[in-house]
Amino acid sequence: MPVKTIIFDLDDTLLWDKQSIKTAFEKTSAYAQEKYDVDSDKLEEAVRAEARKLYESYETYNHTVLIGINPFEGLWGTFDDPTDSFQKMKEIVPAYRKEAWTNGLKTLGIDDPALGAELGERFVEERKKSPYVYEDTYTVLDALKGKYQLVLLTNGAPSLQNLKLEITPEILPYFDLVIISGDFGKGKPDPELFHFMMDKAGIAASEGIMVGDNLNTDIKGSASVGMKNVWINREGNVNNTEVTPTYEVTSLTEFLKLVESL
């Protein structure tokens, strides 16, 4: 069957989430540098390491793995979602933000919990002010809109993923269907999420193609249900996994050329 539905991942496929997080870290660390003679790059590195350690220590960690929420999303999300697990995260994250930054400062010899708390909240605001979209995202979506059914399939907490869409309001109107893993209860690569998506979209696996940057979620998950997929490998990473994408491209623009040739 010909492809009639294109399923896009959101983070680091359409939105340049890594750059948004990087910018928020840089601006927050630069603010700390105004207060103390601290190397902002070293502070960022320290806070990232401390955040990962803390994140993995919480009772909510297994749930975040299941849904697909990384430690740095935890540093700015509210997780005001209805399930018990998200409500636990909502309770945890204010202290998590404070401790990650406070502990990061401590590794550089600065014991200032008040500043740690201030930096934690500043990071949230800096991330909201730093939405990055790839330069070809809208051009490619313009070319596809109306020719294909477009589906957005993203891992994460609904509150956080919807916030990302709110601060980049141009994206949502392109899509006929949006599915967020936190609403379903399982994230990519779980085959159940892909079957749920196909049911909602009214398609068979052969009628869809998944586009994403992550081999272990987007590509593995779509392959598990027999769907073709496209790995967007912008950074020229070596595939040292057992996951083999149907196609590999270096940009959304290259993907558009691929679609036109199918």
C-alpha positions, 0 to 999 in steps of 0.5 A, spaced: 500 500 500 502 507 498 504 511 504 498 516 506 500 517 513 506 520 516 508 520 523 513 525 526 516 525 533 517 532 536 523 533 540 529 533 536 526 531 530 521 538 529 523 542 535 531 542 536 530 541 544 537 539 545 539 546 543 533 549 547 536 546 553 543 548 552 541 555 551 537 555 558 543 552 561 548 557 558 543 563 560 542 560 567 550 558 568 552 565 566 547 568 571 551 564 576 557 567 574 555 574 575 554 572 583 561 568 583 567 567 580 565 560 577 566 557 570 559 557 567 561 551 562 563 547 568 557 549 572 553 546 566 556 540 566 556 539 574 548 540 574 547 536 568 551 530 572 547 532 579 541 532 575 541 525 572 543 522 579 538 525 583 533 523 577 534 516 577 534 516 585 526 518 585 521 513 586 518 516 579 524 514 575 521 507 572 515 511 570 519 517 567 523 511 563 516 508 561 513 514 558 520 517 556 521 523 560 529 525 560 532 529 567 532 535 563 525 535 562 524 534 569 528 540 570 523 545 567 516 541 567 510 542 572 507 535 571 500 537 573 497 531 570 492 527 573 495 520 574 498 518 581 505 518 578 505 525 575 502 528 581 508 525 585 513 528 580 509 534 581 511 534 588 518 532 587 520 537 581 521 543 585 526 540 590 529 537 584 530 543 581 533 546 587 538 540 589 540 539 582 543 546 582 545 547 589 549 540 588 552 543 582 554 549 585 557 545 591 562 541 586 565 547 584 566 549 591 560 554 592 555 552 598 549 557 597 542 553 597 539 560 596 542 561 589 541 554 587 533 555 588 534 561 584 538 558 579 533 552 579 527 557 577 531 561 573 532 555 568 525 554 568 524 561 565 530 561 560 527 554 557 520 557 556 524 563 552 528 559 548 524 555 543 528 552 537 525 549 531 529 547 525 530 551 519 527 547 515 521 544 519 516 549 517 518 548 509 517 541 509 510 541 513 508 546 508 510 541 503 506 535 506 500 538 509 494 536 505 498 531 501 498 526 507 495 525 514 500 528 519 500 525 526 505 527 531 507 522 536 511 524 542 514 521 548 513 525 555 508 528 560 502 531 556 503 538 560 510 539 558 509 537 551 503 541 550 507 547 553 512 546 548 507 546 542 504 552 546 511 556 545 511 554 538 504 555 536 505 554 528 506 547 529 500 544 531 495 546 526 499 542 521 497 535 524 491 531 524 492 527 530 497 528 536 498 523 541 502 524 547 505 517 551 503 520 557 496 520 556 496 513 553 500 510 559 506 507 555 511 510 551 515 509 544 518 504 543 512 500 546 508 496 540 502 498 544 502 505 543 504 504 535 497 500 535 493 505 538 496 510 534 494 506 528 487 505 530 486 512 531 489 514 525 485 509 521 491 506 518 495 499 517 502 499 518 503 499 511 500 505 510 504 509 515 511 511 515 515 514 522 520 519 522 524 520 528 531 522 531 531 516 536 533 509 534 531 506 540 524 509 540 522 512 534 525 507 529 525 500 534 518 502 535 515 503 528 519 497 526 516 492 531 509 493 528 512 492 521 512 500 519 517 503 515 521 508 518 526 514 517 532 515 521 534 523 521 541 523 523 543 530 523 549 529 527 552 523 523 552 518 529 554 511 528 549 506 528 551 501 533 545 498 535 541 492 533 536 497 530 536 498 522 532 503 520 528 503 513 531 509 511 536 514 513 537 522 512 541 527 515 535 533 515 527 534 514 529 537 507 532 530 505 526 526 508 522 530 503 526 528 497 525 521 499 518 522 500 517 525 493 521 519 490 517 513 494 
